[in-house]
Structure formats: C-alpha cells, structure tokens
Amino acid sequence: MSRPRHADDILNINVGGKKYTVRRTDLLADPRSKLAEWFKPGTLKPIATDKGGNYYLDRDAKCFRHILAYLRLKKEKFVPSLALPSKPDDLAKLVGECEALNLAELKELALDLLQKYQRTEEQHYVTSYVQVTLRDFESWQFEREQNQIALKKKPTNEEEYQPNSAYDEWDNL
C-alpha cells in the first residue's frame, strides 16, 4: 500500500553526482527559494530524475552540502551562518549557487563573510581573490539590473531587441 506524498517525505537527490537523502521539509525551509518551488507538495513543475529514480539537480555538490546545512538550521530556527564554509573560494562559489537557487539570506551571509575576509587580509592572496570575486559579482548584478530596466523599455518590435548578455537570454527562456 503506497502512502500519499506529504511535506515530510524523505527524498533522494542526486546533486552533481553526489547523492543526498533529505526531508522535503528541509528543502521547503526557505519558501522563496527555487528548491521550495520545485519540491513543494502538489507542484506541477517537473524535476529531472537520474537512472536510479533519484531527483537530479545539476548543481555543485560541494556547495549543496552548505545549502542543505543552512536549510536545516533555518528550519530548526538555529544560527544559519554556521552553515557557511570557512574558505573564501568556497564562499564565493556558494554565492553563485545561492543566486541560482534564489537563497537570498544565505547569499547575503556569504557575501558579508567575504567582505570581512577582504578587510582583515589586506596583503594576502585571499584579498585579491575576494576582491575580484566581489567585483565580478557586483558587475554581474549591476548588468542584470540594467538589463531588467532595459526590458521594461523594450522596443515594440521583437526583432529590434538584442539581449546584452547570456544572462538576458537565460532570463527570457
């Protein structure tokens, strides 16, 4: 006898080749995230599966463990910053994953910690890496905001409109 699916199901998820077993409620801990959107009970959004029947997410597995830790801590109303990786390069990658999955709070926590690294490691290689990463992220964010403004002023003739970047094309799919 099969039981009905509900919010506390246990799911097997293949993230970039690494398998995680997680409660659905953990994935729903940040209701604005794409994970919540994809795994909400009753959703009609299709989720890819691998050959073993596991849900498949084409994301970075190493970063996902931090995302999963964050979601679990958030669900338990514990300090979510404990989920952050300690290395600046891992933090930078996490920022990108958070952007892709719409995890705004975790992204801000990671960016804050990256900025602290920048302030405390003035003459170190890490500083250069962090500065470049923050600059690239801020440039990307600025470009995205400008393109969203431009989309609001989009020409009436579709053929005249040319996206400014690959991000525009992705957003318009």
C-alpha atoms as one frame of an Amber mdcrd trajectory, in Angstrom:
protein
   0.000   0.000   0.000   1.578   3.255  -1.064   1.312   6.204   1.235   0.372
   9.653  -0.045   3.119  12.203  -0.573   3.261  14.926   2.011   5.544  17.676
   3.267   7.698  15.365   5.410   8.606  12.815   2.736  12.182  11.609   2.657
  13.724  12.270  -0.756  16.832  11.001  -2.512  18.501  13.728  -4.523  21.472
  13.401  -6.845  23.290  16.740  -6.865  26.034  16.844  -9.459  26.762  13.134
  -8.929  26.591  13.105  -5.102  23.512  11.582  -3.513  21.778  13.228  -0.567
  18.876  11.911   1.472  16.825  14.774   2.807  13.414  15.528   4.250  11.153
  17.517   1.974  10.546  19.970   4.851  14.275  20.809   4.809  14.037  21.801
   1.149  10.971  23.931   1.933  12.680  25.872   4.782  13.217  28.942   2.578
   9.846  29.376   0.864  11.204  31.895  -1.679  13.889  29.507  -2.960  13.710
  27.527  -6.157  14.147  24.371  -4.070  10.889  25.147  -2.256   9.244  25.887
  -5.588  10.422  22.588  -7.093   9.764  20.302  -4.112   6.566  21.809  -2.685
   3.878  19.101  -2.359   1.475  19.228  -5.257   3.781  21.240  -7.516   3.385
  20.712 -11.223   6.974  21.663 -12.023   8.782  18.627 -13.434  12.049  17.671
 -11.753  14.588  15.607 -13.651  15.482  12.164 -12.319  18.569  10.021 -12.809
  18.598   6.365 -13.880  18.096   5.269 -10.255  14.925   7.350  -9.887  16.602
   9.973  -7.669  15.725  13.610  -8.246  18.594  15.176 -10.167  19.889  18.723
  -9.694  22.682  19.915 -11.941  24.355  21.959  -9.199  27.698  21.883  -7.390
  27.612  19.019  -4.855  30.191  20.569  -2.527  28.226  23.814  -2.280  24.956
  21.946  -1.885  26.064  20.451   1.418  26.351  24.007   2.778  22.954  24.892
   1.305  21.413  21.836   2.897  23.042  22.630   6.262  21.671  26.187   6.016
  18.149  24.954   5.252  18.231  22.518   8.162  19.498  25.185  10.568  16.891
  27.644   9.289  14.113  25.085   9.749  15.275  24.466  13.324  15.467  28.244
  13.945  19.163  27.962  14.731  22.027  30.237  13.645  22.127  29.835   9.834
  25.607  31.354   9.496  27.024  28.135  10.982  26.404  26.533   7.583  28.940
  28.789   5.850  32.191  27.288   4.568  35.386  28.651   6.095  37.378  29.175
   2.883  36.843  32.293   0.788  36.844  30.404  -2.517  34.104  28.089  -1.222
  32.162  31.151  -0.044  32.445  32.712  -3.490  31.135  29.557  -5.163  28.322
  29.406  -2.619  27.270  32.951  -3.547  26.799  31.820  -7.152  24.819  28.745
  -6.159  22.629  30.839  -3.862  21.927  33.256  -6.683  20.942  30.392  -8.972
  18.648  28.868  -6.327  17.260  32.175  -5.033  18.590  31.722  -1.483  18.890
  35.427  -0.668  19.601  35.170   3.072  22.408  32.622   2.660  23.870  34.639
  -0.209  23.971  37.765   1.976  25.601  35.850   4.840  28.273  34.536   2.460
  28.869  37.981   0.935  29.196  39.547   4.400  31.807  36.981   5.383  33.669
  37.512   2.094  33.786  41.237   2.820  35.180  40.530   6.294  37.938  38.452
   4.711  38.667  41.378   2.430  39.035  43.779   5.366  41.193  41.513   7.561
  43.552  40.041   4.970  44.865  43.227   3.350  48.166  41.957   1.913  47.239
  38.364   1.251  46.358  36.462  -1.932  42.936  35.785  -0.490  42.237  39.503
  -0.592  42.933  39.653  -4.299  40.709  36.678  -4.953  37.898  38.057  -2.814
  38.158  41.488  -4.432  37.958  40.001  -7.902  35.040  37.782  -6.914  33.100
  40.623  -5.301  33.822  42.934  -8.237  32.657  40.298 -10.722  29.502  39.601
  -8.729  28.694  43.305  -8.353  29.295  43.859 -12.084  27.056  40.950 -12.951
  24.373  42.185 -10.556  24.587  45.740 -11.969  24.387  44.419 -15.543  21.378
  42.302 -14.640  19.593  45.269 -13.021  20.337  47.473 -16.027  19.031  44.808
 -18.383  15.845  44.478 -16.338  15.348  48.237 -16.642  16.027  47.979 -20.370
  13.488  45.159 -20.671  10.834  47.472 -19.250  11.680  49.925 -22.032  11.895
  47.111 -24.602  11.204  48.113 -28.235   7.785  47.187 -29.516   9.264  45.277
 -32.458  10.693  41.973 -31.089  13.256  41.778 -33.921  14.893  45.036 -32.793
  15.587  43.634 -29.326  19.024  42.081 -28.844  19.928  40.746 -25.368  23.056
  42.346 -23.887  24.414  39.169 -22.318  23.952  35.458 -21.867  22.135  36.256
 -18.616  19.425  38.096 -20.545  18.906  35.141 -22.814  18.675  32.800 -19.782
  16.175  35.061 -18.001  13.986  35.234 -21.094  13.661  31.473 -21.620
